[in-house]
Amino acid sequence: MDIELGLDTFGDVTAGEDGRLLPQAQVIRQVVEQGTLADELGIDFIGMGEHHRDDFVVSAPDVVLAAIAARTRRILLGSAVTVLSSDDPVRVFERFSTLDAVSNGRAEVILGRGSFTESFPLFGFDLNRYEELFEEKVELFARLLEQKPVSWQGNTRAALTNQRVYPLVEKPPLKTWIGVGGSPQSVIRAARHGLPLMLAIIGGDPRRFMPYVTLYRRALDELGKPALPIGVHSPGYIADTDAQAREELFPDYKRMRDRIGGERGWPPMRRQDFDAEADHGSLYLGSPETVARKIAATVKALGLARFDLKYSAGALAHEKLMHSIELYGRKVIPLVRDILG
């Protein structure tokens, strides 16, 4: 069974040895080190999630990815996700086609609406047009992928008349996924545009997303389009033992989860909630053997072509993240491939 196994990060602001948060510039440099290590270990993909807030430093995924590209040879490089609703499709295409050039054909982009909304007021977009912005901009981006002159008119940006966009991708098309967090409409949109589907499963039993997988495949078939890859993005952390992984991750994971939850009206996370998510949900936590078994089970259940582990978790130290990445590359990935045959 062919499967790509990757990593994702939002560039969570990490703590130093004294427990104090590090400068954001230093964290960005650490993210580049993490991407470089992933390449050395033969990991298939690394993704950078776009955010515009003080706890995540990656606001310009393509720039960070270009820095990683300069230090790597084979790893695929993509966003996780690019918030297309509050960006311009032409500029996104230009940035990622440039990344594709400097990386010698390794660029990908995952387009999403984003589960955080701070980019909308920051860049002057009306949240009341949330659906319209994404629908129109995905439509235009799909046209740009054809690398032909585009004539387009809508309500969310200036019209285009017989317009070419540069640089051209050397070996088109630029690989483009649609990121989906649980909307059937987004699943159908991905199928309609003939784009691969990336499911963001951040909690609960991953098998509950099987109806979305079925819907996507049925929609592709009814639209007369070929079968396309399906991927999953989920959080996790790997240490030498199950107990060590839980003890190291819980404090920072809880602080991150409670901070975001406080903005969204969620109750504070209890230790039993954390353990239940690790045992039965979508937190891929533990020793290499435990994490490998859980990833393989999800890949089999959903028929995946890609699994990306979101390895950063709040202020968890860079050194621990590097060890987690090393265990993922040296032990988890070979074990997953063995289990899947």
N, C-alpha and C positions, 0 to 999 in steps of 0.2 A: 504494500500500500504506500503510494507516494504521499509524503507529508512534508511541508516546510515548517520548521520550528524556529520561531523568532522571539524577540524581546520588544517591549514598549516601555517608554518612560515619559513622564511629564516634566522631568527635571525638578523633582521635589527638593525643596531647600533642605539640605542635610546639616547635621550638627557635627562640630569638631570634638576633639578629645575632652574638652572642658564642658561639653554639653550645650554650648552656645551655638546658635545658628551661624553658618558660614556666610561670607559675602556672596551675593548672587553671581558675580563674575567668576569666583572660584568654583561654584557649583557647576556653571556651564563648562568650565575646563574639565571638571571631573566627569561630566557626561560624555565629553569627547574621549576621555580615557576609557570609559566603560564601553563605548562603541568600538574603540580600537581593540580592546580585549575580546569582545564578541567576535570580531572578524578573525582574530588569531585562533580562536577556539573552533572555528568552522560553523558558527551559528548562522542561520540562513538570512535573517532579517533583523533590522533594528528600526523602530518607529519612534518619532518624537511627537507628542501631543501638544497642540497649540492651546495656550492659556494666557490670560492677561490679568494675573493676580499675584499677590506677594508670596504665596506658598509654592508656586510653580514657576520656574525660571524660563521655560521654553516658550517664548512668544513668537519666535521666528524659526520654525522647524527647518526650513530649507537652508538657512544659514548655518545652523548647528550641523546639519547633515552634510553640508559641503565641507565643513572642517573635518568631519569623520571621513568623508570620501578621500580627502587628501592623504590620510594616514592608513587607508585600507585598500584591499585588492578585490574582494569577492562578495562581501556581505551586501545584501539588498538594503536600500535606504529609502524610508518613506515617512510620511506624516501619520499621526495616530490620535486625533484626526486634524485635518485642515477645516476650520470653520468657514465654509464657503459662503454661508448666508451673510456674513459681515465682511466679506472680502470681494474682490473683483475677479470673475472667472478668467479674464484675459491675463491679468497680472499673475494669478496662480499658475496658469499654464506656462507663462514665460519663465517664472521662477523654477518650476519643476522640470521644464525642458532644459533649462540651463544646468540644473543639478544633474540631469541625465547625461548631459555632455561632459561635465567635469568628472563624473564618476564612471564614465565609459559604459553607459547603458544600464545603470543599477537603480535608477530612481523609480519610485512609486508614489502615488498620492491616495490617501483615503479621505474622501469628502464626507463631511457630516454637518449637522446643524449645531452640534455641541450641546453638552448637558449643562454647561455654565453659560451665562448670558452676558457677562461683563463686556464682551467685545461689541455688543450692539450699541449701547450708549457711547462707548469709547470712540467708535468710528462713525457715529451719527446715523444708525439704523433704528427703525421703529420696530420694537418687539411685537407690536400688534400685526406686523406683516411677516411674522416668523415663517409661516408656511409658504407664502408667495415668494419670499426672497429665495428660499432654498429651491423651490420648484423651478423658477425661472433660471436661476444660475446653474443648476445642474443641466438643464436643457441646453444652455449655451455651451457649457464646458464639454458636453458630449459632442456637440458640433465641432468644437475646436480640436478634439482628438482626431478628427478625420484629416486634419492638415490640408484642407482645401479652403478657397476663399469663402468667407462666411458672410451672409446677409441675415440679420437678425433684428427683431424689434420687440421690446417688452416694456415693463413698467418700473424696473429696478436699476437700470443703467442706460447709458446712451446707446442708441441704435448703431448697428454695424452694417456697412454696405460694401459687399464684395471685398471684405477685409482679410488679409493674411496676417498671421501672428507668428512671431519669431522669438527664439531660434526654433527651427524644425527639429523634431526628434529624429535621431539618426536611424533608429530601427523602430518605426511606429507599430502600434500605438503606445503612448505612454500608459503604463499599467495603472489603472484607476479603479478603486473600490468605492462602494457606498457603505459608510458606517451606519449601523442601525442599532438602536437601543431597545426596541420593542414596539415599533409602529408598523402595522401591516401595510399602511400606505407607502412607507419608505421601502419595504421589501418589494412591493409591486413596482415602485419607481425604479429601483435598481434593475429589475428584470426588463422593464420597458426600454431602458436605455442600453441594455445589453452589457451591464457592468457587474463584476464580481461583488459578492455580499460579504461584509465583515460585521459579525454580530458582537456587540459589546455586552458581555454577560458578567456583571459585576456582583451578582448576588443570587442565591437560590440555586436549586438543582438545574444544571445546564440542560437537562432533557426537556424542561418545560419550553425550550425554544424550538423543539421539533416541529410544531405547527408552522413556524416561520420558514423553516427549511423546506417543508412540504409545499407551502404556498409559493415560495420562490421557484422551486423546480417546476411546479405546475404552471406558473405564469410564464416561465421561459418556454415551456413546451407549447402552450396555447398561443404564444406570440411568434412561434416558429423560429426561436433562437436556440443556438447550441447550449449544451450544459456548460456552466461556468463555475469557477471555484467558490467555495464558501469557507470563510475563516472565522475564528473566535479570538477575541481579546478578553483576558481575565486576569485578575490580580494574583500574585503569589510571592513566595519567598522560600529559599532553600538553604538549609544548614546541614551540618553533619548528621544530626539526629532529629527525630520528630520533636522531642521535648525542647531541644535547643532552639529550633526554628520558632516554636510557639512563644517561648520566653523572650527571645530577642525581638520578635516582630510586634507582640501585643501592645506594649506601651506607645510606640510611635503610630501604629495602625489605629489605635483607639483615639489618640489625639487628633489625627487627620480626619478620621470618620466623624468624630464629635464636632469638629470645627465646621465641616461641610454640612453635617446633619443639623447643626444649630441654625444655619442659614436657610434650611429647608423644612424645619419643623419636626425633625426626627428626634426620638428619645436617645439619650446617651447609650453607647454600646456597652453591654455587660460582657464579662469574661465568658459566660455560657453562650452568649450570642456569637462571639468570636470563635469559640470551639465548635459550635454547631455548623458555622459556615465552612470551617476547615474540614469537618467530618463529612458533611452532606451537601455542601453548597458549592460555590464557585470561587473559593479561596484555595489556591494550589500551594499548600503549605506543608513543609516537613522535610524529611530526608530525601535524597535523590530517588530512592526506591519508591517511597510513598507518592511523591509528586509525579514520577513517571507513570505509575499505575493510573493515577487520576487523569492525567492528560490523555493517555491512551484510551481510557474509557470514554472520555468526551469525544475524541476524534472518531471512535467507532460509532458511538450513538448518533452523532450528527452528520457523519460522512464528510469530514473536513478535509480540505486541502492545505490549510494553514492554521497553526495555533501560535498566538503571540502572548507571552507572559508579561504582564505589567509588573516589573520587578522592583520599581521604586515605591517607597511607602513612607510618606512623611519624612521626619528628620533622621531616619535610620542611616547610620554612618556610611560614608563612601567605602571604607574598607570592608564592611559587611556586605554591601552591594556587590563589590568586586568578587568576594568569595562566593556569593550566591550565583553570579554569572559564571564563574569558573565551574561550579558544581553542575550548573545547567548544561554547559557545553561539554564537559568531560564525562559526565555520568548520566544525567537525565536524558539527553537526546539519544545516546546509544541505546539506553534501556527502552525508551519509547519505540524506537525503530525495531528492536528485537521483539517487543510485545506485539507490534503490528505486523511483523513478518515481512 
